[in-house]
């Protein structure tokens, strides 16, 4: 503030400044990251008497002024007659500060305190909600700094810190930038709980609640959710170097241009021609020569030549190698009778409290990373869901007594730390069956949050998709802010799934912005299933909108997109049941005001929904989904949807601007693959021509002229500018 403060004092961790002129209040947190600066206004009856509201019951703007009675932490509400008839008390509880509005004794009236303020907070903070809603049916994620009426905080992923705006009766609207807010407290005679505005810096939002091992995600090493392919879900243990390279060649043509990045090799260890994993030689780098005769370094080089980042699956908490066990007997756990303890990872289970064993883990990962050249490591057997996995096994009292060092508080963390130290700080680490509650959060970049999408040597089933969806709902709140969520592979093969179910599967995996790996035999896919995978790549960058766990099969999943040229919603309406039904929601459920008007496009069916007011409801077939782009209605032609990506503009669309009679559009085109963008056209407009800077752009009228479809095509991947003249 440039003006000299009429009131200035410290309230806990906050510094308060108030200037009478303009009623400007500034609240600055001691850490320097949170500053609220703006003007106060109070609307109340024009006349107030000792008995309450006077004869003149019209509303008037009262003034907020500095104290007139020596109470420095209490501002005064002055009515139109210059009488003090109420107060704003600034109260604190350390990290929080609140504005309590209340009446002067014996004066009964109602009014509204408004605080029009700019909030300055951490540069990486984004709007979100920390407060669960009752009967919530919506999974919510955001791409960009999208603002919702449900938001009550700004969260900083680098600091694990939130700046929360809260209070009973609080109404919050946003004007312009997400940090420019207007918040109100209602002063009511009958409800004394509605008159508080609260601001609080909440430190360790994840760490202090669910993620004790939280560390700031490394966005240099892993800037976005990984994408790729792995063999396990259709080949199981039968994919060698030939099968991997055959699939990779197909993917290099059909999926790499769309954003597929990683090629992950599974079941390569010696003695791995068939399950169980406990028989595999997991703790050394011996290769199953029958399927990988050229060796793993050669395969990594070949994968890289095709343009992919080579990845490797490992499960080194134990081994099935009797020879390795006999050579290192004291590295393994034994029961009271001296017999080896087994786990999912091996017939012989590693004792990570043995320093030499940990050094061995580092060496094998260092070799696989820096000599063989693998850059992505999927490490299996992490926290898991039962005592077959080592995190559970190591915690059992009868096992803890068997460690070389029984006093070690968390032997599991010693393993995970050794993995990271071995692969290095420049490699991506996916913790398969990792948990946000465990040590994986401190070391891994991504976590397989879901169970296996298939059972060995079986096709994907509807029950598998249901479990995948339920795990996504429950753990999406940790996505991006803790590590990237991996729901397991996206399987869409026509031999296993009907088209409707394949659309559900693709939507579950990709719409929330999770790690997206294909797992089908790619060359055997029908063209429409190839297209499904293409429309999920690359991953749309997202962050959770609700920073707390949810449960169950929520019927509405909302991606709220914000870009410099606009904001919109992409909403999935799921029918998880076995009978057709209508599925719908009110605007308030996705944090929009009831009066906002949208135009809609249903993606999977290619259907224009027209103007939508207050509510959307559609028929959804059994085990099906409808995916709708909701664009705020404009008075001129506007972007509606794109078939490039299921997020309908969040990936690929770079700009749109209306100028007089021209809509200028900028979009990314994938070379050799036509894409169609659709535009809603209000009454009174007719397309005259389309001009493109690169390649070819053709237009077609749809839906009785209410939609214009523009198809762009370029020989090479390029950014295309084109204009629609009306």
N, C-alpha and C positions, 0 to 999 in steps of 0.2 A: 504494500500500500504506500502511495506517495504522500498522502495527507498525514499530519500528525494525529496520533490516536488520542481521543478524549478519554478512553478507558483502555488500560493495558495491564494484564496480570497473568500469572501462570496458574493453570488448573491441572494438577497432576502432571502428565507428560505433554500437556498442550499449552501453547501460548495464545492468549486471547487479546485481540485488538479490536476496538470499536471506534468509529468516527461518526459523530452525530450527523454531519452533512451527508445526505444520501443514505443514512442508516447502514453503513458498510461494516460488515463483521468479517473478521479474518480469524481462522483457527488453524494453527500450525503445530504439527506434531514435532516432538523434540528430535526425532530421528531425521527430520528434514525431507522425508519421502511423501508425506501427506499434508497438503495445504488446501483449505477450503476458503474461498474468498468471494464475497458477493454481498447483495443487499437484502435487508429484511423489510418486509411490509406486513401490515396487519389490517385486515378488513373486518369491520364490526359495525354495530348500529350507530347511527349518527348521534343519538342521544341516549345516555344512560343515567338513571336515577338510583337512589338508594334502594328502591324497590325492584330495580331491574331495568328492563328496556323502557325507554321513555315513549312518549306519544309519537314522536317521529321515529318510526321503525326502519327507515331506509338505511342502506348500508353506506358507510363512508370509510375512506382510508385514514386510519389513525397513524400516528407517528411512533416510531421506535427510537428512544433517546437514551442517553447515558443516565446513570442513577441520579436521582434527586434527593436521596435520603441517606447517602453515605455507605450503602451496601454495594460494594464495588463489583461483585459477581452477579448482579441482578440488574438487567436493563428494564426500563420503564415503558409501558404502553400508555400513550397520551391520547385522549380522545379529542374531538374537534373543538372542545371548549378549553383545551390545554390542561385538563385534569388527568392525573395519573390514576387509571382505573384497572391496571393489570400489570403483570410482570413477566419477564423472561429470565428465568434463573439458569445460569450456566453451571452445571454440576459435572463432577468427574469421578472416575473410578480407576485411575491409573492410565491405561491405554485407551479408555473411552471418555467421551465428553458428550453431554446431552443438553438440549434446550427444553426446559420445562416451562410451558405457558400456563399461567393461572390467574384467576380473578383477584382483584382487591376485595377485601372482606365486604360482604353484604351486596355486592354488585353482581347480579345474575344476567348474563348475556352470552351469546355465542359468536364466534368469529373464526377467522382463518389466518394463521401465520404462514407466510410464504418466505422461503429462502431461495432466492435466485442466485446461484453460485457456480463458479467454475472450480472444479476439483483438479488439483495437480497431484499426480501420484506417480508411481514407478513407470518408466517408459514402456515396459513390456506388459503392463497390467491390462486386463480386458474385463468387460462387464459380465457378471455371473450372479448366480443365486446361491446363498448359503443356507437358506431357510426352506425346509421341505414344505410342499403344499399338501393339504389334505385331499385324499382321493385323487391323487395325481395319476393320469393315464398316459403321460407323455415322456418319452426319452428325448432329451434336448441336447444338441451340440451346436457349436457356432463355427463359422469360418469367417475370420475377420472380426472387427470390433462391433459386431451386431448388438443392438440394444433392445432389450425386452422390458415390458412392464413388470415382469417378475424379478428383474435384477435388483439385488439389494447390496451389491458389493463390487469392488474391482479387485481382481486377484493377480498377483505377480508370480509367474511360474519360476523365475530365477531366485526369488527370495522365500518362496512358500509362505507368502504373507498376503493378507487380504485387508482391504479398507472397506468396512461395512457401514452401510447406511440403514438404520433400523428404527423401529418405534411403532407402537400401537397406533392404528389409524393412519399410518403413513401412506401417502400417495405420492408417487414419483413419476414425473414425466421428463422427457428428454427433448431438448431443443438444440438441434444441430449436432455438434460433436458429442461423443459419448460421455465426456467429462463435464459437459455443461448441463446442469440439472436444475429443475424447479421442484422443490419438495415442500410439503405442506403439513402442518399440524392443525387439527381441529380443536378449538376450545369450545367445549360443550357443557351445558349445565348438568346433563344426566349421565355423562360418560367422562369421568376424570382420567381414564386410561388413554384417551385419544389425543392427548395434548403434549406429546413428547417427540422430539427429533433427536436421534442418537447417532453418533459417529464413533467408530472404534477401529483401531489397528489391531488385527488379529494375527499374531505371530505363530508360525508353525501350524498352518491350517491342516495340512496332511500329516506332518510328523507327529503332532501331539494328539491325533485322533486315530489314524489307521495305519500310518506308514512310519514306524519308528526308525527305519533305515533310510528315510528319504534323503536324496541328494538332488541338486539341481540337474535336470537332464542336459546332456552334452549335445547341443544342437549344431556344433561344428562337425562332430563325428557322425552324427545321425540327424541330419536336418529335417527329415520328414519320415513318415511311416514307410517302412520298407515294402517293396513289391517284388514278386518273383514267381518261381515255380519250384516244386519239389516232387519227388517221385513216389513217396511212400503210399499215398492214398489210393493209387490204382495199380502200381507195380509191386508195392510192398517190398519184399526182399529180392525181387527179381530184376532190378534195374542196374545194369553195369555201365561201363563207360560208353558202349555203343548206344544203348537206349537213351542215356542222358544226352548224348550229342545229337542223336536223331531228333529228339524233341526240341533241343535248343536251336537247331537249324530252322525248324518250322517257326519257333517263337521269334527268332531274329527277324523274320519277314513280317509276321502277323501281329506281334505283341510288343517287341522292343520299340518300334516307332511310337507306340502309345504310352510308353513309360515303364515297361517291365525292366527290372534292373538286375536281379539276383538269380543265380542258378545254384540251388542247394543240393548237394549230393548226400544221399542217405544210405544206410546199410552197406557200408564199404569195408567194414572191419573184417579181419580174418575170422573164420568160423561164423559168418553171418548169412549163410544161404537160406536160413529159415529161423523163425521165432522159436523160443523166447529170446528177448534181448539179453537176459542173464547169461546166455551161452556165448555172446559175442566177446571178442578180445578187446575190451573197451579201454584198457589202461596203457596200451602201447600203440604204435603206429603201424602195426602189421596189417597189410592190405589183403583183402580176399581176391587172390590173383586170378581166380576163374572168371570173375566178372570185371576185374580191373587190371588186366595184364600189363598195361603200360605204366601203371603207378599213378599216384594221386597228384604229383607235381605236374606230370604231363597233362592230366585231365584239366587241372586248373588253368594251365596255359591255353589249352584248346577252347575252354569256355570263354576265357578273356578275349581270344581272337574273334569270337562271335559277338563281342560287345557286352557281355554280361559280367557281373561281379561274381566270382566263384565263392560258394558257401559250402560248409561242411557240418554234418550232423555228428555229434559226439555225446557219449553218455558215460563219463569216466568216474562215477562214484563207486565202481566195482568192476569186476571182470569175470569172464567165464574161462579164462586161460589157466589151466592147472600148472603149467610150466612157470608162468609169471608169478603165480601165487607161491610156488615152492621156492622161487628165487628171492622172494621178498615177503616171507611169511609174517614178519613182525609189522608189516604195513597194514595188516588186515585185522578185522574184529573177530573175536572168538567167544563162544559162550562159556559158561562155567565148567563145562566138560571138555573145553579145548577144541570144540568143533567150529569150523568156519560159519559165520553168520551170513546168510544170503539176503539179497534184496532184489528189486526189479532190475537193477543195473548189472547184477553179477551174482554168481555162485559164491563169490568171495567179495566182501564189502570193505571198502577203504576205511581206514582209521585216519582221519585228517589231522589228528593231534600229533601224528608222527612227522617231524620236520622233513625227513628225507622223502616221505611220500608226497608232501606238498611241493617240494622242489622238483620231483619227477613230473607232477602235473604241469608245472610251469614250463618245463623243458619240452614236453610233447606239444603243448599249445604254441609255444614259441616256434617250434619247427614247422608245425602245420601252417602257422601264420606267415612266418618270415622266410622260410626255405621253400615250402610248397606253394605259398602265395595265396592262401585263402583269406578272404576279407570279411566274411560273414560266418558267424558260428552259432548254430542252433544247438544248445546244450540241454540235453534231456535228463529227466529224472529229478527235477528240482523239487519244489515244495509239495506238489502233487496233492492228492486228496485222501491218501490213506498211508498206513505204515509200510507199504511196499516201497515207497519213495523215501529217500534218505533223510530229508528234513524231518519227517515224522519219526522215522526209525531212530535217528540220533537223539530225539527228545525223550524216548521211553526210558524210565528209570532203570530197568534191568539192563539196558544197552549202555547207558551213560557210565555205569560202573566198569564197563569193559574197555574203556578208552585207555590209551597210553597215558593221557593226561586227563583224569576224570574231573579236574577242576575247571577245564575249559568251559566258559559259559555258552558258547555256540560253535560247536565243531563244524556245522554246516556252513557258517560264514567263512571259515578258513578255506573251504573248498572253493566257494564262489569267488573269493578274493584271489585265490591262486589262478583260477581260470582267467580273470581279467588281467592279472599281471603277466600271464603267459601270452595271451593273444595280443596284448599291447593296447595303448590308448587310442590307436587309430583304426581299430576294427570294431565292427558292429556285433554285439552280443545279444542274442535272443535266448531268454530263459524259458525253456519249454516246460510247461506246468509250473511256471513261476507265479509267485503271489506278491501282491503289494504289501502284505503283512510281513513278509520275510526279508532276508538279507539281500535277495535279488535286486531290490529297489536301489541299493547303493552301488551296484556294479553293472547291471544289465541295461541295455537301451530299449529292449522290447520284451514283452512277456506273453507267452501263450496262455491266455486267460481261460480259454474254453477247453472242453474235453475233446478227445479225438472225434473228428467229423465222420469217420467210418471205423468199423471194427475190422480186424485183419481179414483180408480176402473176401470182404463183403462190399456191396455197393452202398452208396450213401442212401439213407432212409429219412423219412419225414421226422421220425423221433430224434435223429441226429441233428437235424436243422433246428428243431424246437429247443434242444439243449444248447446249441450254439447261440441261439437268440437269447435264451434266459441268462447265459453267462455274460453276454454282451450288455444286457440291461443292468446286471448287477455290478459290473466292473468298469463300465464306460466312464464313470466319474474320475477314475485314475488315469485314463488315457491322456497321453501327451504331457500332463503335469507331473506324472510319476515316471512312466515309460510308455512306449507305444503299445497299444493293445493288439494282440494277435488272436483272433477267434478260431484259428486253424484255417485250413485251405477253403477256397471257394470252389466247390464242385458243381458243375452245371451240365454234365453229360446227358444227352438225350436218351441213352440206354438205361439211365437210372432215375431220371426225374422228368415229369411232365413239365411243359413250358411254364405253367403258373408257379410250380414249386421251384424251378430254376430261378425265376425272377425273385421269389422270396429269398432264396439263398444269396443271390448277388446283392440284393438290397441290404440284407442283414450284415454282410461282411463289409461292403464298400460305402454305403451311405453315411455311417458315422465317422468315416475317415480312418478306419483301422488298417493294420497291416493287411495287405491283400496279396496272397499267393494263390496261383492256380495249381491244380493238382491232377487234372484229367490227362488222359492220353490225347494230346492236343491235335495231332493230325487226324484223329478219328472223330473230332467234333463236327457236328453239322454247322453250316455257315451262321445260323442264327445264334448258336451257342458260342462260336468264336466272337461274334459281335457283342454278346453279353460281357465277355471278359474285357474286350476293348473298351466298352463303355464304363468299366470300373477302373480304368488306368488313365493317368496316374492317380494316386490317392489324393483326394481333396484335403487340404490342410484344415484340421478341425481341433477344437478344444471343447471340453465338456461345459455345458451351460449351468448344470446343477452339480455342485461340488459335494455330493453326498451319495451314498449307495441307494439304489432302488431295487425292487424285486418283482419277479413275475414276468408274464408275457404282456407287456404294455402294447396296446393296439395302435398307438400313434407315435411315430418317430419323426422328430422335427429337426431339420438342418436349417439354421438361420444364417443366411449369407449376407455379408456386408462387403461392398467394394466402393471405391471412390465414386463410381458412376451409379450406385443404387444399392438397395437391399431387397432381399426377397427370401421366401421360405421354400424349401423342398420337403414335402411332408409325405411320409409313407403311411398308408392306412392298411394295417394287417388284419387278416382274418385267420387266426390260429386254429380255428375249429374245423369240424368235418362237415359243416353245412353252410350253404350260402347265407350271407347276412349283410345288412347295411351297417357301415362303419362311418362315424362322423365325429366332429368336434366343433366347439365354439371358438371364436377368435381368442377369447380370454385364456384358453388352455395353451395357446402358443405365445402368450404374452403380448397380444395385440389388442388395441382398443376396439370395442364393438363397432364403432362407426367407420373403421377403416375399410376401404373397398379394394378388392383384388380382381385380377383376371387370372384364369387358371388353365393349365395344360396338363393332361394326364399322360405320363411318359410311356409306360409300357403298352398302352392301347392306342396311343397317338390320337387323343381326343381333346378337342377344344371345349372347355367348360364355361367359357364366357365370363360375364360379370358375377362376382360372388360377394354377398353381403352377410357378415356376421357369423356364418356357419357354412361348413362344407360336409356333405354326407353323400356317400357313394355306395353302390352295390359292389361287394367284394366276394368273389367266389370262394368256396372252401379251400383252405390251404393256399390262399392267394394274397396278393398285395396290389394296391393302386398307389402310384407315385406321382404326386401333383406338385408342379411349380406354381406358387402363388406370387404373382407380380403385382405390386401396388399400382392401381389403375392410374393412367395418365390421360390427359385430354388430347393427346397426340399419339401417332404411331409409336410403338415401343417394343423392345425385345420381350419375347414370351418364353421361348425354350430353345434348346439345341439338342440334337440327337448325338452329339459328340460324346457326352458323358452324362451319367445318370443324375448328376447334380445340376444339370440344365443351366449351364453358364458359369458355375463356380469354377470349373476347369475349362479353359479355352477362350472364354469371352474376356477381352481386355478393356473394352470401352464401348460406350454408346452415348451419343450426344444429339439432341434435337436442336436444329438451328433453322428457324423459319419454316421452310417446307422440305427440309432434308434431314434424314436420320443417318448419321455417320457411325459406322460400326467398325471395331477392330477385333479380330479373332485369330487364334492360332489354327492353322490347317495342317493336318498330318498328310505328308506327301503320298499321293497315290490312293488316298482313301477319301472319297467325297463325304461331306457332312452338310446337314441341313439345319439352318437356323430359322426359327419362326417368329413372326412379329404380329402383334395384335393391332388391328386397324380400326379406330373408332369411326362412327358415322361421319360422313362429310369429307373423308379422305380417299383418294384413289391413287394407286401407284402409277407413276409415269415411266420410270426407268430405274435400272440398277447398274452401277458402275463399280468396277473392282480394280484395285491397284496391281494385283498379282493373280495369275491363273484365270480361271473361268468362274463366273457367277451367273446362275440362271434363277429365274423366279417363277413362282406359280401361285395362283390364287386358290385358297381353300376356304371351306366353311362359309360359302356364300359371300366371299370377299372380306370376311371379318379377320382372316389370317392370311399373311403373305409368307410363303416358304421360299427361302433363298438358299440354294445349294452352291457351295463353293468347292472348287477342286483345283489342286496344284500338283505339279509333278514332284516337287520336293517340299519337305516340311518348311513352312514359312508363316510369318505374321502377315495377315491379309487385312487391308483396309478397303471397305466398300461402302457405298452410299445408296440409300433408297430415296429417290426423289418423288415427291407427291405433288 
